[in-house]
Structure formats: structure tokens, C-alpha cells
């Protein structure tokens, strides 16, 4: 049953009040109770974000973290209707407002993204996995990848270093985040630029290792020799052992 326009209007006004504290005439609402509603909503939001970003919360400290959460709560109109996805909107809020500049933490957007990706991978919808055979170290076998993975590129080593070392170690970092198909545990693995591009190519569509290498050669202007082919084969063997590559079709 769809909501009436009147009900939608009441919901909208309640949401606006909960975020901003600005009172409007809300039918059926009691002024002496509204502040309790706002407090309860804020506590839900803060609880979700506290749980979603334990590293960021620790680095910022309670005061700066609470300021960030309250700014987000007051200024951002959440679009997600699933509470577990709310952390993704904090990532967007910080990125769109350049919040990191106001507190002098240039790596904050990437730190939040790193923590959100773990949540996202863990919460991915389950898929029926294809039947596969073991990789035979053949360049012309069609590879099947674990569907629960993301490859991220960072300027700051948010997954490696302590807060005091982040800015001094600015560079190029590639990280694989994936979920084991049996245990459902989320794992992390450092990648090189080469292996990150290779995995990304294999993940875009079903293809052989040779096809992926040829695509890389064309896009990067590189020559694929036997040494590179052997390194690629060894990398795929390692990925299969870890469950990142499921096998071959």
C-alpha cells in the first residue's frame, strides 16, 4: 500500500527536524516529545558509524569524530534505505565537502573508503557460484573470479601505516579486498600496479589470461614476453590458492 501525500509530508518534516532541529508544524507531534525523537535518531546514526569506522574514530579521537558525525547528521540527506549502507554516505559526504581540509587529515577520505569497502564486501548479495576446474597454468583457459571483490587504489597507505606515518608515505598503493566463499571472512591483499590492472581486466568479463595480457599490452603500450607470461601464471596460481580465482570454465 502506497503512502498518502499527507503521510509523506509528515515523514519529511520529521526527518528534517531530526537532522536540523528546526521545528515545523508536524501534525500529531508533541513539542515536549520531539527532542527525544531527534536524540534517538542521532544515536542510531552515530551507533552505525561508530561500528562502521573504528579506525577513523580512534585516529580522530572522540571529540573530532563526534563533530564529524554531527555535521554529517545535520547537513547530509541520506538516500540509502538500508541502515548498513549508511557508512557509504559518510564517505560521500567527506569527499564532497573536502572535510579533511578543515581538520588537517588529507588521508581521511581514503581511510573511510577503506573501512567502507570491508563493510560493502561483507554485505554483498550471495551468488550461485559456477562450477569450475583447477587452473592448469594454461594461458588459454577461461578464468572465473570470485564475485565478492574490489580493487582499490590509494595515495595514502591507510591499510598499512599508523596515523603518524600516513602523510610521509604518500605514493601509489593497490589493495585487493575480497570475501572468502566458504568462511565469508573479508581478506586484504596488497597488489602491484601490474597485478591490479590484470585482475581488474579479468573481472570485467570472462576471458583467458592471454586475452587479459593482450588487453594490457594494448592499453599500456607494453610488450608481453615469456617472462611476463610466467609471472602472470604464477600470480593466478597464487590467487586460485587464496580463492580469489575460483578456477577455469
Secondary structure by P-SEA (a helix, b strand, c coil): ccccaaaaaaaaaaaaaacccccccccccccccaaaaaaaaaaaaaaaaaaacaaaaaaacaaaaaaaaaaaacccccccccccaaaaaaaaaaaaacccccccccaaaaaaaaaaaaaaaaacccccccccccccccccccccccccbbbbbbcccccccccccccccccbbbbbbbbcccccbbbbbbbcaaaaaaaaaaaaccccaaaaaaaaaaaacccccaaaaaaaaaaaaaaaaaccccccc
